[in-house]
């Protein structure tokens, strides 16, 4: 199996039919391909690989003018590059392997053979399957040996190197030297690993999506000029397959892999050697990749958050509790320099009068490294959202909805108090939060359907008027309907007693909404 020439990337053709292509085919026929067809974290990993190949093949683009002119060259240059480096993309075999370490061996003695064998099942590469200490939810075959075809293994390997979570990991000898985290060497003891770079901080990734795959490649290329401004004059680097580290102490190759733009796009965060039977592997810690603020991933969004009551910059995180559209005003800020907030670097490629599609997704892990869920969304973003006024109006629209949610929660509490069920008592905190959370979840589900209406207001900020009267806009009306609907579902009003409580809560909600400005300020603080 060679990733450059054999089909392995699931795609959707322009006509809507599914298919698979090789790296070579993705560039040769990119104008015929609508998009890749992968899970969110797999999509991110494969897009990083494809973009890395394109950028290495072009050795650029140099600046914005070169970026505008380079699109006709991408396919030809990428195919030539893949032909030149074909041997580096072999999945198995005795020569150089793609994203795998040569001369990787298990220690001579293993303290717990059962745990070590289970940890080295090849299904460990698939983050959604149960293997070792991965959860068994939706996967009842955990603990058993499973085989995968070469195309599946290729996707799994690329994704695992980008998104492998932190935690205890097996140790191995890499060209005779202990892998990173093997603190008790030469005593055999499991080591510790950090998050792979794409999972650090549950980072949310964003890519501009073009009319076809080739257009998507072009839209997300970063110029050398940008790289120099953000990371320094020597930060361009080489893809890891052009300069594979011989061991963890190979300083030059490790520096290229972990601290250069091209080196980090396709990381080597784990030391892996697949067995020829395609059922097992040697697995240990690979290279350590500094996270933000030491390095800003090109698809990340940097925002300011209050940490210990002090403003601090951080990469925007993926969340299963807060829908991504509520952060779209932050995702569309164009970064000025390495110290500023802003969305993905590719936004600089967007013309000021050009609407565009933005794909946003990520993988969510708990603090202990356990994977929780993944998330993805696609937004058709008006050009006005790239400017300050549009972003400000959008953010205010989100705050308007958040203020309504706050009052909805209070109205639900008033309803229950009217029934003689005072959930505001301290000892009722958990029950109160559950009741309010259920109502809020319904509210935000309905609001997500109305996001295009908020984008319409953001596209024409003057339509809001100088007084910011949201109730006169389609978005403000959608907020009102969603809050009323959520309240009615959460608060039955069939009996006389229920109707009385229902009226109390409703009266409280509308009285509070009359002072929306104060409510919004309370939510923000």
N, C-alpha and C positions, 0 to 999 in steps of 0.2 A: 504493500500500500504506500503510495507516494501522494502526499497532500497537494503537491503542485499539479500533478497530472491525472490523478484518479478522483472520481466524483465522491464527495462526502458532505458538501454544504447543502442543507435543505433550502430550497428557494421556491418562490412563486413566479411563474412566467407572467408576462404582461397580459396574456389572455386569461389568467386566473388559474391555470393548471399547475399542480405541484411538480417538483423535479429536484434533482441534485446536480451540483456542478463541482468541479475541482477549483483550486485557486486560479489556475490558468483560465478555465471556463468562465469564472466570475468576471474576469476582466475582458476576455474575448467577446463574451455575449452579455456584458453588463447592461447594454442598452436594450436588451430583450427581456431583462429580469426586472420584475416589479419590486421585489424585496426578498430578504432572507426570511425563513420560516422557522424560528427558534424560540425557546423560552427566553425571558428577558435577560437573565445573566449569561446565557449562551450567546445571545445576540450581541451583547456588549463585547464579549471575548472575541468572537469571530470578526466583528467590525474592527476591533483594534488590530487584529492580524491583517485584515485586508488593507486598512489604512496604512499600516506599517510597510507592507509590501509596496504600495503605491508611492509612499514618500521616499523609501529607499531607492526604488527604481528611478524616480525623477531626480533624486538627490536635491529635493526641494519641495515646493517652489521657493524661490529666493525671497520674493516680496509679493505685495498684492497685485502688481502689474503682471508678474510672472504667473501668479495663481489664476488670474483671469484668462491667460493665454494657454495654460497647460492642459486643459481638458482633452483636446484632440490627441495628446501624446500619452495619456495615462495608460490606455489599453496596450499599445505597442511597447512602451517602455516596461510595463509590468510583466508582459509575456517574455520579453528578452531577459529580464532579471530572474524570473522563475526558471527559465531554461539554464541560466548561468549557475544558479544555486540549487538546482534540482536535487542533488545528493543530500542536501541538508534537510529535506522534507520527507525523508523515509520514516515510516512509523515503526518498523521492525527491521531486523537484519543486523549484520555485524559491523557496519560502518557507522558514520554519524547518524544519529536519530534526532527527529524533531522534538525539541523541548524535553529531551531525556539525557541523563548523565551517563557517560561511559565509565566503566570500572567502578560501578556502585555495587557494593557487597554487604550482605548482612554480617553483623558481628559473629564471631565463632561460637559464642554461647548466648543463648536467649533465656532470660530468667523465667518467662512465662510463655511457652511456645504457643499455647492456645490463643492468647491475646494477640501475639505477634502475627500469627497466621491470619486471624480474622481481620486485623488491621491492614493486611496486605492483599486482601481480595481486591480484584481489579474494579469491582463495583464501587469501591471507595471513591473512585474518580467521579461518580455520578452523584452530585450533591443532593438530588431529590430522592435517592434510594436509601434504604436502611442497611447500613453496614457498620459493624463494630458498635460504637456508641451513638451513631446517628439514630434519630427517632424512627419508629416503625409505622407512623401514621401513613395511611394509604399504601403501605407496602408490606405485605405479609410474608415476603420471601427473604427478609433480612436474615443474615447468618448463613445462608446457603450459597454455594458457588454458582455464579452466573457468567455466561459467556456473552460477548458482544461482537458484532461484526466490526470490520475495520473502520467503516464510516462513522459508526457510533463512537468508537474509541477516539477517533480524531477530534470530534466535537467535545467529548468528555475531557480529554487531556488539555486542550486549549483553555476550556472553561475552568478546570480545576486549578491550573496555574494562575489564573486571574482571581479566583474567588475562594480558594481554600481557607476555611476558618481557622482561628487560632486554637491552641490547646496542646495537650500532650501528644507527642508524635514519636514514632519509632526512630531509632538511630541506625546509622550505617557508616561504612567506610567509603569515602569518595576519593578514589585514586589513592587509597591508603591513609587518608586523613579523616578525622572524625567530622561528621556533619554538624552544622551549627545547632547550638542548644544542648549538645551532649556534654553537660557540665561535669559528669562524673568520670569522663574518659581517663583511663582505659576500662574502668568498670562499666559493664553494660547496664545502662539505665535509661528509660525513655526520656527524651528531651522535650523542650517546649518550643512552640512556634508562634509567630505573630500572624495576624490576618494577612492574606495576600493583598496586594495593593488596591485592587478594585473593590474590596470589601471593607477596607479601613474606614472606620466611622460610619459604616452603612451608607457609604457615599452614593448620592443620586447622580446618574449619568445621563447626559443629554446629547442627542445627535440631530443635526438638521437632516430631514428626509427629503430626497429629491424625487423627481418623477419616475426615475428608474434607478437601479443599483449603481450604475456608473455615475449618474448625477449625484447620488448620495456620497460616493467616494470623494468626488470633486468638492462637494460642499463642506466636507469635514477635514480637508487638508489644512495643516497649519504651516505657515511660512517660516523660513529660517530667520527672517527678521523678527517675527514674534518670539521664536524660541530664544534668540539672543537677548531680547528685552526682558523676558520672563526668567530665564534660567542661566544666562551667561553665555559668553562667546564660544565656549568649548562644550556646550550642552547638547549638540545635535546628535552625535554618537552613531552607533551602528546597531542593527537588529541583533538580538542575542545569538542567532544561528551563524552570524558572520564572525563572532568573537566569543565562542563558548568557553566559559571558565573551566579550567582543568581540575580545580578543587576550590574549596572555600577561601583559600589563601592566595588565589590567583588575582592579585590586586588590580591590575589593569583591566582585565576582563570583567571582574566584579564591579569595578567603578563604572564601566560602560553600561553594564546590565542594570544597575540600580540607580544611577545618577545621570542618565542621558535620556533625551526625548525618545529616540528610536529604541534604545535598549529597554526602556520601561514599558513600551506599548505591548510587548509580548513577554511577560515576566517569566522568570525561572524561580518561583517562590518555593517550590518543592523539588527535592531530588527524587526523580522517578526513573525506574527501569522496568519496562513492561516485559513479562515473560512471553515466550513464543506461543504458549498455549492460549494466550489471550484471556486467562482466568485469574492470574496472580501477577504480582509485581513486587519490586523492592521500593519502599517508600520511606523517605526521611525528610528532614527540614532542608530547604534550599537556601536561597539568598534572602537577606533582609532588605526590605524596601522602605525607606523613610516616607512617612506620610506628611500631610499638610501640618504645619507651615513649611517644613523642610522642602516639600515638593508639591506643586500644584498640578493635579491631573488635568489634561486638556479638556476633558468632558465634564469636569466638576463645576459646581456653582459655589462660590464663596459668599458667605453672608456674615452679618454681625449678630451675635447672640449674647445675651446677658448670662455670664457665668460667675457665680459668687458675687452678684450685683455689680459686676464690671463688664463692660463691652469687650467682646473677644471675637476674632474672626475664626470661622470654621467652615469646613465643607458641608453643604446642605445634605442632610441625611434622608434616605428613603424611609417611609413610615407606612405602617398598615393602619394607623389611627387617624392620620391627617392626610387627606387626599392631596395629590400633587398639584392640582389646579389652584389650590390656595396659596401656592408659592410661585405662581407663574410670573408675577411682577419681579421677583428676584431672579428667576431663571433667564429673563430676557434682558438683564442689564449687561451692557458691553463692558468688559474689563478694560481699564485704561493701562494698568501696569501690574507688576507682581504684588504690590501692596494694597490693591483695591479690590472691592467686592465685584462680583459679576458672574455671569453664566458661562456656558462653554465657549472656548476660544473661537470656535468656528462661527460664532455670531458676527465676527468682523467681516466675514465673507458675504453677509447679506446686504443687498442694496437697501437704502433708506426707504424706498417706495415699493418694496417687494414683500408681499405676504409670503409666509413660508410654513411648512409643517415641522414641528419639533417633536421628536420621540424622546420620552423621558422614562427611565426605569432604573431598577436596582434590586439588590438582594438585602433582606433584613435579617440580622443575627442578634441574638440576645447577648448580654454581657459575658456569658460563659462560653461564647463561641457557637452555641446551638443555633442552627438556621431556623428561622421562623416562617418566612414567606418571601415571595418576590412580588414586584409591582411594576406596571408599565402603563403608559398613557401616550396618546398622540394628540397634539393640539394644532389646529390651523390658526396661526398667530398673525394678526394684522400688523402691517409694517409700523403702525403708530406705537405698538408696544415696545419698540426698540428705543423710543424717546422718553424722556423724563415725564412729561405730562400724561402720556398714556399709561405708563407704569404706576404713576401716583394715583390716577383715577381707579385703575384696577385694584390696587392695594386698598383704597378706601372702600371699594365695593365689597371686598372680602371682609373688611372690618365691619361694614354695615351688616353683613350676614352673621358675623360672629357676635355682634351685639344682640341680634335677634335670637340667636341660640341661647345666649346667657339669660335673656328674659323668658324664653320658653322653659328653661330649666326652673326658674323661679316660679313661673305660673303652674308648672306641674306640682311643685312643692305646696303651693297655696291650695291647689285642688285637693291634695291628700289631707292637708290640715283641715279643710272644710268637711272632710269625711270623718274627722276625729282621729286621723292617722298622721300625727305630727312627725314627719320624717326629718324635720330640721333639728331634732334633739341630737346631741353629740353621740349618744349610743346607737343612733340609727344611721350613722354616716354611711356605712357600706350599702345598706338598703336604699338610702336616698340616692347615692351615686349610681346604683344599678338602674333605678327607675328613670333618673334623669338621662343617663347614658343611652338608654333604649329610645327615648324620645329624640335625643340629639342625633342618633344614628339615622333615624328615619328622616329627619330634617336635612342632614347633609347628603343623604342619598338622593333626595328630590332636588337639592340645589345643584348637584353635579350635572343633572340634565339641562340646567339653565345656563351653564357656563358660556355658551355662544352669545347669550344676551348680554352678559357682562363684557365680553370681548367687543361687542358692538358699541357699547358705551365708551370703552377704552380707546376704540378706533376713532371716536369723535368726541374728545373730552369736553368740547364746548357745549355739547348737548345736555350736559349735566346742569349747566347754569352756574352762576356765581355763588348761589346759596347751597349748592350741593343737595338738591331735593331729590333724593333717591326714590321716594314713593311715586314720583311722576315717570320714572323710567321702567322699562320692561323688567329690568333686573330687580328693582325695588319691589315691584308687584309680585315677581316670582318668589322673593324672600317672604313676603307676607303670606302668600298661598301655602308655601312649604311649612312655615311655622304653624299656621292654622291647622293644616292637615295633620302634622305631627302631634299637635296638642289634642286634637279630636281622637286620634288613635290611642293616645296614651291615657286619655281621661274619659272613660265611658260615662254617658249621661242619659241613662234609661229610666232610673227611678227619680223620685222627687228629691231625695237627698243628694243623689249624684248630680242632678241638674243644678241644685243650689251651689254645690262645690265647683261645678264646671263654670258657672257664671262668675264666681269669685276669682278663679284663676284667670279667666278670660278678661275680666275687668282689670286685673292687675297687669296683665300683659299689655293691653292697649294703653293703659295709663303710663306705663313705663316707656312704651314706644313713642309717646308724645314727647318724651325727653331723650330722644335717640342720641343726641350728641353726647350727653352725659353718660349714657350707657356704653357708647362706643369707647369713650375715654376710660371707663372703668375696666372694660375688657382688655384694652391695650396695656393697662398698668398691672 
